[in-house]
Every structure is written in structure tokens, then in C-alpha cells.
Amino acid sequence: MLRIKKLDIFIAKQFGLLFIGTFFICQFVLMMQFLWKSIDELVGKGLSMEVMAQFFWYAGLMLVPQALPLAILLSSLIAFGNLGESSELTAIKAAGISLIQAFRSLIIISIIISFSSFYFQNYVGPTANMKIAQLWISMKQKSPELAIPEGIFYDGIPNSNLYVQKKDMETGKLYGIMIYRMTGSYEDQAIILADSGMLQSTAEKKHLVLTLWSGEWFENMQAEELANSASVPYRRETFVSKKIILDYDGGFSMADANSLSNNARGKSLKQLYQGIDSLRQVYDSIGRVFLADVDRSVFPTLNLSKHDSIAAVKTAMRGSYNFDSIFNKLTPDAKLSATNYALNKVQSEVSDLDFKSMITTDGDKLIREHRIEMISKFTLALSCLIFFFIGAPLGAIIRKGGLGVPVIISVLVFIVYYILDNTGYRMARGGMWTIEFGKGLAPAVLIPLAAFVTYKANKDSVVFNIDMYREMFMKAFGLRVKRHISSKEVIINDPVYAEDAVKLERMSSEITVYSNEHKLVSAPNIIKVFFKYQPDHEIERINDEMEKVIEDLSNTKDKVILHELNSYPILAAKSHTRPFEHQWMNVVAGLIIPAGVFFYLRMWRFRIRLYRDLKTIQRTNGNIVERIRTMNL
């Protein structure tokens, strides 16, 4: 039976207060990001405070599921960072309580938050998304003179397509204007060109006044009684200044929710299931209609079925019929006519298939969006639990509280999550990746990370030891590590100078013998390096003996000897013999030619470096031995 202990209550209080504060901070940051993205649609539209309040309220509700994981990550990092910094976490472990037991209360809280996030996404979030989408469309339709872009056609004004080459944001003037107006049909369209102009709304926001300067007006004058006439009258007008009144209701009115029926984010889990079934039924019926059209166009209404028609064509191709010979018997005019007919037929079919493909592609995209939203409700709720198992162990490892290091780590983790999740979403929505792979990419990367840091924190392993990683990096790339031996304030045992001098002289002799036998400067034998390795422990023995002498002489008070001790290089005792410790790894590296060349050249470099290091050791040995003899005199 689970018993609530005082430690659980203590840690829960620490986490709860931080979670509330960080949640509002994360909510504020996400709101500012959302406001920054939508600022162009809000500024200058004359929206009332009521509309603005609705917009921010629903935007805040929509962003709650995104703020929860980030708040859990940041609050758990700070909570356990504070416990580690104040040594309370050390006291907890000293009392025999493991880290997982300390996590117990917060795991339950995180699970509750995850279920709350799912409930919020399934019931509150869809309503907020639908309302924000309605407000978004309504705000875009208000004051269109402020939303006209440069370089593309704008169709926000009824019965008109407006192209503006350049727009002056300070004066509101438009330059390089081209307007297509369709009042009744394409036959009654007008084309207006103007050097410059200005679009303004009337005071009652019911009409738009388009003032144009230095332009031309081309308009078809085709009337109903002239519809079958071969001649089409038109009007051309050149003007210096002209005003056009356009009917447009610029007041704010809520858009119809029926236009957002395919908005996947505005649906609950049940509605998504129903929406997918409806979309599949609709587009399956469209597919059957398209198939019937193909049957009618390819296999005309004859006494043959589709199966019989295909069989007849195959029989004709196996028989004496040769289409090329039949075509060659035609007259040139007949050949040209047949070729043009076939080309027109193919082009017509291709255009028809492109149009049908556009319709079916839209249907596939809608179905994918619904399926993505279904999975997102679960993955976003699961991310709350994943972020806890990343934040809490990292806080226990780093042991830094406050808003410094935890905020930096939280931002980095959230950026990685956002990039993976957004990339997976876009690739899955576009059909390049499967939906399960795209939406499962971020959890698949972060779950192993959460398990790794939790394991390391529970085992008190060192993960963020910068010196350890620096040493590994320098060792992997063969970078030098210098000695730093300084004089000691308190010396317990003085060095045995006579014995050390004898050891150094013997070491110098052994180095001379080793260098002559192995010829370190020459290229090593490839076969011996990768396939027939012979153990070489001589340098390891010399290195161990040298380190013992250095350790003994480091107790000296003589500054000359201390200076000479820092001249000893730190030997890479094995890197000159073989690339890897295990024989099978050397064989694999030798068989893979690019890797083998790299490791061979690397090992040769270490041999040359060892040759120079041995010369430095011999020289330093001589200097120290000479100094010891001087001291004895």
C-alpha cells in the first residue's frame, strides 16, 4: 500500500510552487511568440477591446497544452537543483532513500498533469482552436486595404483580383497596379492598369474607395443579345485620375463556423474518428466516380466490356495487325490529323488527371491532418511525463538551482523537442513520412535520453564533468596535455635522489635500445598493425617507471628539478602499436580501406611523436641526473 510520507509532501510542495510560477512564465512566453506571429493581422484593424480580449483568451487556452511540458521540465530542474545545491539531496540519499523513491510523489503529479493535458486537448482545446480560427478569418476580412501584399494577386476584395508591384507603408500609396474585375462572367471582365493609387474605406466601413492615377481601363461590352455575335465590342479608356467605389463590408463580423468543418485541431478525439470516416467515404465515392469516367472515356459504349476490349487489343497485337504499318499507309494529311487527335486526346486526359489528382490529394491531406491530430493528443500528453524524467534527474546531477543553468538547459531540450516534433509534423502532413514515424520521432529520441539521465542520476554517475570530456577529446585527437607540477608547502617524505638518478640513467639506456630496435620514424608494417599484432609493453613499463620517479621527485624543494619535471611529456603508451585494443576491431578497420588509411596514418603520427617524446625524456633525464650530482657535491 502506498503511504504518503513527509518527504513526499516536502518535495511536492517544492515542485508545486515552482510549477505554478514556471507555468505562467511559459504561458506568457508562448503568448508573446503567438502575438509576434500575428501582429500584422491585429495592428491598424480598429478591433474592439471585446474582440481583442476574446482573441487573447482563446489563444491562451490553445497554448496551455504546449506550456505544460515546458513548465514541468523547468520546475523539476529547479526543484531538484535547489535540493542538490543545498545538500538536501545528499542528506536524502544518506538516509537510504534512493532517487527514484524521492521522485515518487512527483511521478504521480506528472501523471495527473499528463491526463489533465489530454483532457484539455480533447475537450477545451478544440473549442479554443475553432474560436481562434473564426476570429482569425474575421480579422483578415476586416480593413483589407491594410493587408494587400506586394508582388502577388490579392483576392480579398469581392469580384476583383488586385496586383500591386510596390507599397509605401508610410503614405499608403500603391504603385504598379493591375486589377482584374469580374462583374458577371469572364466575358464581362475589365482590366485596369494604373501607375499608382490608394485604397481607403469609407467612414461607415461599407464601401472601399479606390483612387487611381495615370492609367488605362479595358472592358468587354458584350451584352446578352450579342452573345452569339462574332464581333465583341469593348471599351478602352485612358485616365489621369479615377475613383472606383467597391461594395465591401469592412466591419467586424464573426466568420461562419461551417467553413471550418475540416479543421482537425478544432475536433475532439471522437469527432476526429467520425471526420476520418466521413472523409474516406466522400473521397472513396469521388474515386469511384473518377473510375467510372475513365471506363466511359477509354472503353466507349460498345458491345464490348472493359475485359473484352483489353482482350481484343491483346489479340490484335499478337496477330497480324501492326499499328506502325497501318500508320505508314496513311496519307500525310491523315497522319497529321491522327497525330494531332492523339496529342489533343493525351493532353486532355493529362489535364483531367491533374485536376482529379488535385482533388484526391486534398482529401489525402485532410485525412492525414486528422490522423496527425489524433496522435498529437497522446504524444503531447506523454511529453509531460518525458520532460519530468529529463528535468528531475538533470537537476539532481547538475545541482544548480535558480533560473540560470536550469533555464538554459530547459530551452535547449525544448528546442530539440520542438525541431524534431515540427519536422515530423511537416513531413507527415506532406506525405513524405508515415504519420506514426513523423509524430513518434520526438518521443523516440527523448525517451532514451530520459532513461539515460535517470539511470545516471540514480547511480550517482558523473555526466557533466567537463574535465573528463575534455580529456577524452584531447586523447581521441592526439592533442597534448601538459604537466603542472608545483612546489608543495608541506613535504612528508623527501625524494631519494640517488635511487632516482640510477633509475633515470637506466631508463635512458633502455630508451636508446628501444628506439634502435623499433625504428619509430619509419612506416609501420600494415600486416602487423591490423592482422598480426605482436604485443609491445615496453613503453608501458618505461612510462610507469617514469611516473613513479616523477612522483617521488615532486616532493623536492629544488626549483630546477621542479622545472625539469614539467618538461616530461605525457606518453600515449599504446597508440603507437595498434589502433584498437581488441584484435577483431583492428581487422575490421584494416578491411574498411578509408577507415584503415585514417587509423594507419594516425598510428604512424603517434610513432613519430613517441620518438620525439623519448628524445625529450632522455634529455630531461640527463639534466635531472646532472642536477642531483651537483646537489650531492
C-alpha positions as CSV (number, residue, x, y, z in Angstrom):
1,M,0.0,0.0,0.0
2,L,1.3,3.4,-1.0
3,R,1.9,5.6,2.1
4,I,2.3,9.4,1.9
5,K,5.4,10.4,3.8
6,K,6.6,13.8,5.0
7,L,9.4,13.7,2.4
8,D,6.8,13.2,-0.4
9,I,4.9,16.2,0.9
10,F,8.0,18.3,1.2
11,I,9.2,17.6,-2.4
12,A,5.7,18.0,-3.7
13,K,5.4,21.5,-2.1
14,Q,8.8,22.5,-3.5
15,F,7.8,21.3,-7.0
16,G,4.2,22.6,-6.9
17,L,5.1,26.2,-6.1
18,L,7.8,26.2,-8.8
19,F,5.4,24.6,-11.3
20,I,2.7,27.3,-10.8
21,G,5.3,30.1,-11.3
22,T,7.0,28.5,-14.3
23,F,3.7,27.6,-16.0
24,F,2.7,31.2,-16.1
25,I,6.1,32.2,-17.3
26,C,6.0,29.6,-20.1
27,Q,2.4,30.6,-20.9
28,F,3.5,34.3,-21.2
29,V,6.5,33.4,-23.4
30,L,4.3,31.3,-25.8
31,M,1.7,34.1,-25.9
32,M,4.3,36.6,-26.8
33,Q,5.5,34.3,-29.6
34,F,2.0,33.9,-30.9
35,L,1.4,37.6,-30.7
36,W,4.6,38.3,-32.6
37,K,3.5,36.0,-35.4
38,S,0.0,37.5,-35.6
39,I,0.9,41.2,-35.0
40,D,0.4,42.1,-38.7
41,E,-3.2,40.9,-38.6
42,L,-4.1,42.9,-35.4
43,V,-2.4,46.3,-35.9
44,G,-4.5,49.0,-37.5
45,K,-7.7,47.0,-37.9
46,G,-9.7,49.0,-35.4
47,L,-10.7,46.0,-33.4
48,S,-12.7,46.5,-30.3
49,M,-11.4,45.6,-26.8
50,E,-14.0,42.8,-26.7
51,V,-12.7,41.2,-29.8
52,M,-9.1,41.5,-28.7
53,A,-10.0,40.0,-25.3
54,Q,-11.6,37.0,-27.0
55,F,-8.6,36.6,-29.2
56,F,-6.1,36.5,-26.4
57,W,-8.3,34.4,-24.2
58,Y,-8.8,31.6,-26.7
59,A,-5.1,31.9,-27.8
60,G,-4.1,31.4,-24.1
61,L,-6.4,28.3,-23.8
62,M,-4.9,26.9,-27.1
63,L,-1.4,27.2,-25.8
64,V,-1.9,25.6,-22.4
65,P,-1.0,22.0,-23.6
66,Q,2.3,23.4,-25.0
67,A,3.1,25.3,-21.8
68,L,2.6,22.3,-19.5
69,P,5.6,20.1,-20.7
70,L,8.0,23.1,-20.6
71,A,6.7,24.1,-17.2
72,I,7.3,20.6,-15.8
73,L,10.8,20.5,-17.3
74,L,11.8,23.8,-15.9
75,S,10.2,23.4,-12.4
76,S,11.6,19.8,-11.9
77,L,15.1,21.1,-12.9
78,I,14.9,24.0,-10.5
79,A,13.4,21.9,-7.7
80,F,16.0,19.2,-7.7
81,G,18.7,21.7,-8.5
82,N,17.8,23.5,-5.3
83,L,17.8,20.3,-3.3
84,G,21.2,19.4,-4.6
85,E,22.7,22.8,-4.2
86,S,21.6,23.0,-0.5
87,S,22.9,19.4,0.1
88,E,19.3,18.3,1.0
89,L,19.5,15.7,-1.8
90,T,22.8,14.3,-0.3
91,A,21.0,14.0,3.1
92,I,18.1,12.2,1.5
93,K,20.5,9.7,-0.1
94,A,22.5,9.3,3.1
95,A,19.2,8.3,4.8
96,G,19.0,5.3,2.5
97,I,16.3,6.8,0.2
98,S,17.1,6.3,-3.5
99,L,16.5,9.0,-6.1
100,I,13.5,7.1,-7.6
101,Q,11.9,7.0,-4.2
102,A,12.4,10.7,-3.9
103,F,10.7,11.1,-7.4
104,R,7.7,9.1,-6.3
105,S,5.3,11.9,-5.4
106,L,6.3,14.0,-8.4
107,I,5.8,11.0,-10.8
108,I,2.2,10.8,-9.6
109,I,1.8,14.5,-10.0
110,S,3.3,14.3,-13.5
111,I,0.9,11.5,-14.5
112,I,-2.0,13.6,-13.2
113,I,-0.8,16.6,-15.3
114,S,-0.4,14.3,-18.4
115,F,-4.0,13.1,-18.1
116,S,-5.2,16.7,-17.5
117,S,-3.3,17.7,-20.6
118,F,-5.1,15.0,-22.6
119,Y,-8.5,16.0,-21.2
120,F,-7.8,19.7,-22.0
121,Q,-6.8,18.9,-25.6
122,N,-9.8,16.7,-26.1
123,Y,-12.5,19.0,-24.7
124,V,-11.3,22.5,-24.2
125,G,-8.6,22.8,-26.9
126,P,-10.8,22.0,-29.9
127,T,-13.3,24.8,-28.9
128,A,-10.5,27.3,-28.4
129,N,-8.9,26.3,-31.7
130,M,-12.2,26.7,-33.5
131,K,-12.9,30.1,-31.9
132,I,-9.4,31.4,-32.7
133,A,-9.7,30.2,-36.3
134,Q,-13.1,32.1,-36.7
135,L,-11.6,35.2,-35.2
136,W,-8.5,34.9,-37.4
137,I,-10.6,34.7,-40.6
138,S,-12.8,37.6,-39.5
139,M,-9.9,39.8,-38.7
140,K,-8.3,39.1,-42.1
141,Q,-11.5,40.2,-43.8
142,K,-11.6,43.5,-41.9
143,S,-9.8,46.5,-43.4
144,P,-8.4,44.8,-46.5
145,E,-6.6,47.9,-47.6
146,L,-4.0,47.2,-44.9
147,A,-3.4,43.6,-45.9
148,I,-2.6,44.0,-49.6
149,P,0.7,42.3,-50.2
150,E,3.4,43.2,-52.8
151,G,4.1,41.1,-55.9
152,I,1.2,38.7,-55.8
153,F,-2.5,38.9,-56.7
154,Y,-4.8,39.7,-53.7
155,D,-8.4,38.3,-53.9
156,G,-9.7,39.5,-50.6
157,I,-12.0,42.0,-52.4
158,P,-15.1,40.5,-53.9
159,N,-15.2,40.2,-57.7
160,S,-11.7,41.6,-58.0
161,N,-8.1,40.4,-58.2
162,L,-5.6,43.2,-57.3
163,Y,-1.9,43.1,-58.1
164,V,0.5,45.7,-56.5
165,Q,4.1,46.0,-57.5
166,K,5.2,48.2,-54.6
167,K,3.5,49.5,-51.5
168,D,4.5,52.6,-49.5
169,M,3.8,51.7,-45.8
170,E,4.0,55.4,-44.6
171,T,1.7,57.0,-47.1
172,G,-0.4,54.0,-48.0
173,K,0.1,54.6,-51.8
174,L,0.2,51.6,-54.2
175,Y,2.4,51.5,-57.2
176,G,2.3,49.4,-60.4
177,I,-1.4,48.4,-60.0
178,M,-3.1,45.8,-62.1
179,I,-6.8,44.9,-61.4
180,Y,-9.0,42.2,-62.9
181,R,-12.7,42.8,-62.3
182,M,-15.4,40.1,-63.0
183,T,-18.8,41.6,-62.5
184,G,-21.0,38.9,-64.1
185,S,-18.9,36.4,-66.1
186,Y,-15.5,36.1,-67.7
187,E,-16.9,37.7,-70.8
188,D,-17.8,40.9,-68.8
189,Q,-14.4,41.3,-67.2
190,A,-12.4,44.5,-67.0
191,I,-8.7,45.0,-66.9
192,I,-7.4,48.2,-65.2
193,L,-3.8,49.4,-65.2
194,A,-2.5,52.3,-63.2
195,D,0.8,53.8,-62.3
196,S,-0.3,54.5,-58.7
197,G,-3.3,54.5,-56.5
198,M,-4.7,54.4,-53.0
199,L,-7.3,52.2,-51.4
200,Q,-9.3,53.6,-48.5
201,S,-12.5,52.5,-46.7
202,T,-15.4,54.8,-46.1
203,A,-16.4,56.1,-42.7
204,E,-19.3,53.6,-42.3
205,K,-17.0,50.7,-43.3
206,K,-19.5,49.6,-46.0
207,H,-17.5,50.5,-49.2
208,L,-14.0,50.8,-50.4
209,V,-12.8,53.8,-52.5
210,L,-10.0,53.0,-54.9
211,T,-8.3,56.1,-56.3
212,L,-6.2,55.6,-59.4
213,W,-3.8,57.9,-61.2
214,S,-2.3,57.7,-64.8
215,G,-3.8,54.5,-66.1
216,E,-6.0,52.7,-68.7
217,W,-9.2,50.8,-68.5
218,F,-10.0,47.9,-70.8
219,E,-13.5,46.4,-70.6
220,N,-15.6,44.0,-72.7
221,M,-19.0,45.4,-73.6
222,Q,-20.6,42.0,-74.6
223,A,-24.3,42.1,-73.9
224,E,-26.8,39.2,-73.8
225,E,-28.1,40.0,-77.3
226,L,-24.6,39.9,-78.7
227,A,-23.6,36.7,-77.0
228,N,-23.7,34.8,-80.3
229,S,-22.2,37.5,-82.4
230,A,-18.7,37.1,-83.9
231,S,-17.8,40.7,-83.1
232,V,-17.2,41.5,-79.4
233,P,-17.4,45.2,-78.6
234,Y,-15.0,46.6,-76.0
235,R,-14.2,49.9,-74.4
236,R,-10.7,51.5,-73.8
237,E,-10.4,54.5,-71.5
238,T,-7.2,56.5,-70.6
239,F,-7.5,58.5,-67.4
240,V,-5.4,60.8,-65.3
241,S,-7.3,60.3,-62.2
242,K,-10.2,58.0,-61.4
243,K,-12.2,56.8,-58.4
244,I,-13.9,53.4,-58.1
245,I,-16.4,52.5,-55.4
246,L,-16.3,48.9,-54.3
247,D,-19.0,47.3,-52.2
248,Y,-17.3,45.8,-49.2
249,D,-18.5,45.4,-45.6
250,G,-15.4,46.3,-43.6
251,G,-17.0,45.9,-40.2
252,F,-16.1,43.1,-37.9
253,S,-18.3,40.1,-38.2
254,M,-17.7,36.5,-37.0
255,A,-17.0,34.1,-39.8
256,D,-19.2,31.1,-40.3
257,A,-18.1,28.0,-38.4
258,N,-19.3,25.8,-41.2
259,S,-16.3,26.9,-43.3
260,L,-14.0,25.3,-40.7
261,S,-15.7,21.9,-40.7
262,N,-12.4,20.3,-41.9
263,N,-10.2,22.0,-39.2
264,A,-8.7,18.9,-37.5
265,R,-7.4,20.9,-34.5
266,G,-10.9,22.0,-33.7
267,K,-12.2,18.5,-33.1
268,S,-12.2,16.1,-30.2
269,L,-11.0,12.5,-30.5
270,K,-14.5,11.2,-31.2
271,Q,-15.1,13.9,-33.8
272,L,-11.7,13.1,-35.4
273,Y,-12.7,9.4,-35.8
274,Q,-16.0,10.5,-37.3
275,G,-14.3,13.0,-39.5
276,I,-11.9,10.4,-40.9
277,D,-14.8,8.0,-41.7
278,S,-16.7,10.8,-43.4
279,L,-13.7,12.0,-45.4
280,R,-12.9,8.4,-46.5
281,Q,-16.5,7.8,-47.5
282,V,-16.6,11.1,-49.5
283,Y,-13.3,10.6,-51.3
284,D,-13.9,6.9,-51.9
285,S,-17.1,7.9,-53.7
286,I,-15.2,10.5,-55.7
287,G,-12.7,7.9,-56.6
288,R,-15.5,5.5,-57.8
289,V,-16.9,8.4,-60.0
290,F,-13.4,9.0,-61.4
291,L,-13.0,5.3,-62.2
292,A,-16.4,5.3,-63.9
293,D,-15.4,8.3,-66.0
294,V,-12.2,6.5,-67.1
295,D,-14.2,3.5,-68.1
296,R,-16.5,5.6,-70.2
297,S,-13.7,7.5,-71.9
298,V,-11.3,4.7,-72.5
299,F,-13.9,2.0,-73.2
300,P,-16.8,3.7,-75.0
301,T,-20.3,2.4,-75.1
302,L,-19.9,-0.6,-77.4
303,N,-21.0,-4.2,-77.3
304,L,-17.6,-5.0,-75.6
305,S,-16.9,-4.8,-71.9
306,K,-13.7,-3.5,-70.5
307,H,-12.3,-7.0,-70.1
308,D,-13.3,-7.9,-73.7
309,S,-11.8,-4.7,-75.0
310,I,-8.5,-5.4,-73.4
311,A,-8.5,-9.0,-74.7
312,A,-9.3,-7.7,-78.2
313,V,-6.4,-5.3,-78.1
314,K,-4.0,-8.1,-76.9
315,T,-5.3,-10.4,-79.7
316,A,-4.7,-7.8,-82.3
317,M,-1.2,-7.1,-81.1
318,R,-0.4,-10.9,-81.2
319,G,-2.0,-11.2,-84.6
320,S,-1.1,-9.7,-88.0
321,Y,-2.1,-6.2,-87.0
322,N,0.8,-3.7,-86.8
323,F,-0.1,-0.2,-85.8
324,D,3.1,1.3,-87.3
325,S,2.5,-0.3,-90.7
326,I,-1.1,0.9,-90.7
327,F,0.0,4.4,-89.8
328,N,2.6,4.4,-92.5
329,K,-0.1,3.6,-95.1
330,L,-2.0,6.8,-94.3
331,T,-1.6,9.9,-96.4
332,P,0.4,12.8,-94.9
333,D,-2.8,14.8,-94.1
334,A,-4.3,11.7,-92.4
335,K,-1.1,11.1,-90.5
336,L,-1.1,14.8,-89.3
337,S,-4.7,14.6,-88.4
338,A,-4.2,11.3,-86.5
339,T,-1.2,12.7,-84.6
340,N,-3.0,15.9,-83.7
341,Y,-6.0,14.0,-82.5
342,A,-3.9,11.6,-80.4
343,L,-1.9,14.5,-78.9
344,N,-5.0,16.5,-78.1
345,K,-6.6,13.4,-76.5
346,V,-3.5,12.8,-74.4
347,Q,-3.2,16.4,-73.3
348,S,-6.9,16.4,-72.4
349,E,-6.6,13.2,-70.4
350,V,-3.4,14.6,-68.6
351,S,-5.2,17.8,-67.7
352,D,-8.2,15.9,-66.5
353,L,-6.0,13.6,-64.4
354,D,-4.1,16.6,-62.9
355,F,-7.4,18.1,-61.8
356,K,-8.6,14.8,-60.3
357,S,-5.3,14.3,-58.6
358,M,-5.6,17.8,-57.1
359,I,-8.9,16.8,-55.6
360,T,-7.8,13.5,-54.2
361,T,-4.5,15.0,-52.9
362,D,-6.5,17.5,-50.9
363,G,-8.6,14.6,-49.5
364,D,-5.5,12.6,-48.5
365,K,-4.0,15.7,-46.9
366,L,-7.2,16.3,-44.8
367,I,-7.2,12.7,-43.7
368,R,-3.5,12.9,-42.7
369,E,-4.2,16.1,-40.7
370,H,-7.0,14.3,-38.8
371,R,-4.8,11.3,-38.0
372,I,-1.9,13.5,-37.0
373,E,-4.1,15.4,-34.6
374,M,-5.3,12.2,-33.1
375,I,-1.7,11.1,-32.4
376,S,-0.7,14.6,-31.2
377,K,-3.2,14.5,-28.4
378,F,-1.4,11.4,-27.0
379,T,2.2,12.5,-27.7
380,L,1.7,16.0,-26.2
381,A,0.3,14.5,-23.0
382,L,3.1,11.9,-22.9
383,S,5.7,14.7,-23.3
384,C,4.8,15.9,-19.8
385,L,6.0,12.7,-18.3
386,I,9.0,12.5,-20.6
387,F,10.1,16.0,-19.6
388,F,9.8,15.2,-15.9
389,F,12.2,12.3,-16.3
390,I,14.6,14.6,-18.1
391,G,14.3,17.6,-15.8
392,A,14.4,16.0,-12.4
393,P,17.4,13.7,-13.0
394,L,19.3,16.6,-14.7
395,G,18.6,18.8,-11.7
396,A,19.9,16.1,-9.4
397,I,23.1,15.7,-11.5
398,I,23.8,19.4,-12.1
399,R,22.8,20.6,-8.6
400,K,22.3,24.2,-9.6
401,G,19.1,26.0,-8.6
402,G,17.7,29.3,-9.6
403,L,16.9,30.5,-13.1
404,G,20.4,30.4,-14.6
405,V,21.6,26.9,-15.7
406,P,18.1,25.3,-15.4
407,V,16.6,27.8,-17.9
408,I,19.5,27.3,-20.4
409,I,19.1,23.5,-20.2
410,S,15.3,23.7,-20.4
411,V,15.5,25.9,-23.5
412,L,18.0,23.6,-25.2
413,V,15.9,20.5,-24.5
414,F,12.7,22.2,-25.6
415,I,14.3,23.4,-28.8
416,V,15.4,19.9,-29.7
417,Y,11.9,18.6,-29.0
418,Y,10.3,21.4,-31.0
419,I,12.6,20.9,-34.0
420,L,12.0,17.1,-34.0
421,D,8.3,17.4,-33.5
422,N,7.8,20.2,-36.0
423,T,9.9,18.4,-38.6
424,G,8.0,15.2,-38.1
425,Y,4.7,17.0,-38.3
426,R,5.5,18.8,-41.6
427,M,7.0,15.7,-43.2
428,A,4.0,13.6,-42.1
429,R,1.5,16.2,-43.3
430,G,3.2,16.4,-46.7
431,G,3.1,12.6,-47.1
432,M,7.0,12.2,-47.2
433,W,7.0,10.3,-43.9
434,T,4.5,8.0,-42.4
435,I,2.3,9.6,-39.7
436,E,3.4,7.2,-37.0
437,F,7.1,7.9,-37.7
438,G,6.7,11.6,-38.0
439,K,4.8,12.1,-34.8
440,G,6.8,9.4,-32.9
441,L,10.2,11.0,-33.8
442,A,10.4,13.4,-30.9
443,P,9.3,10.8,-28.2
444,A,11.6,8.2,-29.8
445,V,14.6,10.5,-29.3
446,L,13.7,11.9,-25.9
447,I,12.6,8.7,-24.2
448,P,16.1,7.1,-24.4
449,L,17.6,10.4,-23.2
450,A,15.2,10.4,-20.2
451,A,16.1,6.8,-19.4
452,F,19.8,7.6,-19.7
453,V,19.8,10.7,-17.4
454,T,17.5,8.9,-14.9
455,Y,19.9,5.9,-14.7
456,K,22.9,8.1,-14.4
457,A,21.3,10.2,-11.6
458,N,20.1,7.1,-9.7
459,K,23.7,5.7,-9.9
460,D,25.4,9.0,-9.0
461,S,27.3,8.8,-12.2
462,V,29.3,11.7,-13.5
463,V,27.7,13.0,-16.6
464,F,28.6,16.7,-16.8
465,N,32.3,16.5,-15.8
466,I,33.8,19.0,-18.3
467,D,37.4,17.9,-17.5
468,M,36.5,14.3,-18.3
469,Y,35.1,15.2,-21.7
470,R,38.0,17.5,-22.4
471,E,40.5,14.7,-21.6
472,M,38.6,12.3,-23.9
473,F,38.5,14.8,-26.7
474,M,42.2,15.5,-26.5
475,K,43.0,11.8,-26.3
476,A,40.9,11.0,-29.3
477,F,42.5,13.7,-31.5
478,G,46.0,13.2,-30.1
479,L,46.3,16.7,-28.5
480,R,49.0,17.4,-26.0
481,V,48.3,17.5,-22.2
482,K,51.0,19.4,-20.3
483,R,52.2,18.6,-16.8
484,H,51.6,21.1,-14.0
485,I,53.8,20.2,-11.0
486,S,54.4,22.9,-8.4
487,S,56.2,23.0,-5.1
488,K,54.4,21.6,-2.1
489,E,54.1,23.6,1.1
490,V,54.2,20.5,3.3
491,I,56.6,17.7,2.4
492,I,56.3,14.4,4.4
493,N,59.0,12.3,2.7
494,D,62.0,13.8,0.9
495,P,63.0,12.3,-2.5
496,V,65.6,9.5,-2.7
497,Y,67.8,11.4,-5.1
498,A,70.4,8.6,-5.5
499,E,67.9,5.9,-6.4
500,D,66.0,8.2,-8.7
501,A,69.2,9.1,-10.5
502,V,70.1,5.5,-11.1
503,K,66.6,4.8,-12.4
504,L,66.8,7.7,-14.8
505,E,70.1,6.6,-16.2
506,R,68.8,3.1,-16.7
507,M,65.7,4.4,-18.3
508,S,67.7,6.5,-20.8
509,S,69.7,3.4,-21.8
510,E,66.5,1.4,-22.3
511,I,65.0,4.1,-24.4
512,T,68.1,4.0,-26.7
513,V,67.8,0.3,-27.1
514,Y,64.1,0.5,-27.8
515,S,64.5,3.3,-30.4
516,N,67.2,1.3,-32.3
517,E,65.1,-1.9,-32.4
518,H,61.7,-0.5,-33.4
519,K,62.8,2.4,-35.8
520,L,59.8,4.6,-34.8
521,V,60.3,7.1,-37.6
522,S,59.9,4.6,-40.4
523,A,56.4,3.5,-41.6
524,P,54.9,0.6,-39.7
525,N,54.1,-2.8,-41.3
526,I,50.5,-2.8,-42.3
527,I,50.1,-6.6,-41.8
528,K,51.5,-6.4,-38.3
529,V,49.3,-3.4,-37.4
530,F,45.9,-4.8,-38.5
531,F,46.2,-8.6,-38.8
532,K,49.3,-9.9,-36.9
533,Y,49.7,-7.8,-33.9
534,Q,52.6,-8.6,-31.6
535,P,52.2,-7.2,-28.0
536,D,54.6,-4.4,-27.1
537,H,54.5,-3.5,-23.4
538,E,58.0,-1.9,-23.1
539,I,56.8,1.7,-23.4
540,E,54.1,1.0,-20.8
541,R,56.7,-0.3,-18.4
542,I,59.0,2.7,-19.1
543,N,56.1,5.1,-18.7
544,D,55.1,3.5,-15.3
545,E,58.7,3.8,-14.0
546,M,59.0,7.4,-15.2
547,E,55.7,8.3,-13.4
548,K,57.0,6.8,-10.2
549,V,60.2,8.8,-10.4
550,I,58.3,12.0,-11.2
551,E,56.0,11.3,-8.2
552,D,59.0,10.9,-5.9
553,L,60.9,13.9,-7.2
554,S,57.8,16.1,-7.0
555,N,58.5,16.3,-3.2
556,T,61.7,18.2,-3.8
557,K,62.2,21.8,-2.9
558,D,64.7,22.4,-5.7
559,K,63.2,24.7,-8.3
560,V,65.5,23.5,-11.1
561,I,64.3,19.9,-10.6
562,L,60.6,21.0,-10.4
563,H,61.1,23.0,-13.7
564,E,62.6,19.9,-15.4
565,L,59.8,17.7,-14.2
566,N,57.3,19.8,-16.1
567,S,59.3,19.1,-19.2
568,Y,58.4,15.4,-19.2
569,P,55.8,14.6,-21.8
570,I,52.7,12.6,-21.0
571,L,53.1,9.5,-23.1
572,A,50.4,7.8,-25.1
573,A,51.7,4.3,-24.2
574,K,49.6,2.2,-26.6
575,S,48.6,4.5,-29.5
576,H,51.8,3.7,-31.5
577,T,51.3,-0.1,-31.5
578,R,47.7,-0.6,-32.9
579,P,44.5,1.4,-33.5
580,F,42.3,-0.6,-31.1
581,E,42.7,-2.8,-28.0
582,H,40.7,-5.7,-29.5
583,Q,42.1,-7.7,-32.4
584,W,38.8,-8.0,-34.3
585,M,38.3,-4.2,-34.3
586,N,41.8,-3.9,-35.9
587,V,40.9,-6.5,-38.6
588,V,37.6,-4.6,-39.4
589,A,39.4,-1.3,-39.6
590,G,42.0,-2.8,-41.9
591,L,39.3,-4.3,-44.2
592,I,37.5,-1.0,-44.5
593,I,40.0,0.9,-46.6
594,P,39.1,4.6,-45.8
595,A,39.0,3.8,-42.1
596,G,42.2,1.7,-42.3
597,V,44.1,4.6,-44.0
598,F,43.0,7.0,-41.4
599,F,44.0,4.8,-38.4
600,Y,47.2,3.8,-40.1
601,L,48.3,7.4,-40.6
602,R,47.1,8.3,-37.1
603,M,49.3,5.5,-35.6
604,W,52.3,6.5,-37.7
605,R,51.9,10.0,-36.4
606,F,51.9,8.7,-32.8
607,R,55.1,6.7,-33.5
608,I,56.8,9.9,-34.7
609,R,55.5,11.7,-31.7
610,L,56.7,8.9,-29.4
611,Y,60.2,9.1,-31.0
612,R,60.4,12.8,-30.2
613,D,59.0,12.3,-26.6
614,L,61.6,9.6,-25.9
615,K,64.3,12.1,-27.0
616,T,62.8,14.7,-24.7
617,I,62.8,12.2,-21.8
618,Q,66.4,11.3,-22.4
619,R,67.4,14.9,-22.4
620,T,65.4,15.7,-19.3
621,N,66.8,12.6,-17.5
622,G,70.3,13.9,-18.2
623,N,69.5,17.4,-16.8
624,I,68.0,16.0,-13.6
625,V,70.8,13.5,-13.1
626,E,73.4,16.3,-13.5
627,R,71.4,18.5,-11.1
628,I,71.3,15.7,-8.5
629,R,75.1,15.2,-8.7
630,T,75.6,18.9,-8.3
631,M,73.4,18.9,-5.2
632,N,75.4,15.9,-3.7
633,L,78.6,17.8,-4.1
